[in-house]
């Protein structure tokens, strides 16, 4: 490749980069922060969650509406996310312990069905692990995860209201206090 071609490619790349940045700056609108309650009749992220049906690690469709009326801990995660994997044993213990009798723990995987299936076969997880793929990122954003960071966990009361959200690895002492207030 000669210097003329290299310079032309660099100019084209810069032009596309600059136009992409400009469009991104013009169209990027931050969602308002999620509040714990919403006015009656307003469809919110919990309603959107309950409309979903996602396959589990074995490919069996799981309608999330089956969890209506029960307190839930929804954990958005990915097999490649170190903090996500680190908190899974504690989430499994939570789900299979006393708290698990009053609370449904669900993992929503943001990755390919193959990767999540391989991960689930390798590790023993005592709660439902569902496959959302990249649409899980959009769902987590509806719950206030504007940056799309993982892990992202949502505590939902039995009344269907978001009680609290957690970005990053869970602090289980804090979570247990929050669960006690449900």
Number of C-alpha atoms within 10 A of each C-alpha: 5 6 8 9 10 11 11 11 12 12 12 12 12 12 12 12 12 12 12 12 11 11 11 11 10 9 8 8 8 9 12 9 11 17 13 14 11 12 7 6 6 8 10 17 19 18 14 14 18 15 12 14 17 19 16 21 22 16 13 12 14 16 14 16 15 10 15 16 12 15 24 21 24 19 26 26 28 23 18 13 13 13 16 21 17 12 17 21 15 14 22 18 15 20 22 17 12 10 15 18 11 15 23 21 22 23 23 26 27 24 19 15 19 13 17 25 18 13 17 16 12 9 11 11 19 16 18 16 24 27 31 24 17 12 13 19 23 15 20 26 18 19 23 22 23 15 11 16 15 22 23 24 24 22 25 24 21 18 12 21 18 23 19 17 19 17 17 14 17 20 10 13 9 9 14 12 10 13 18 8 8 14
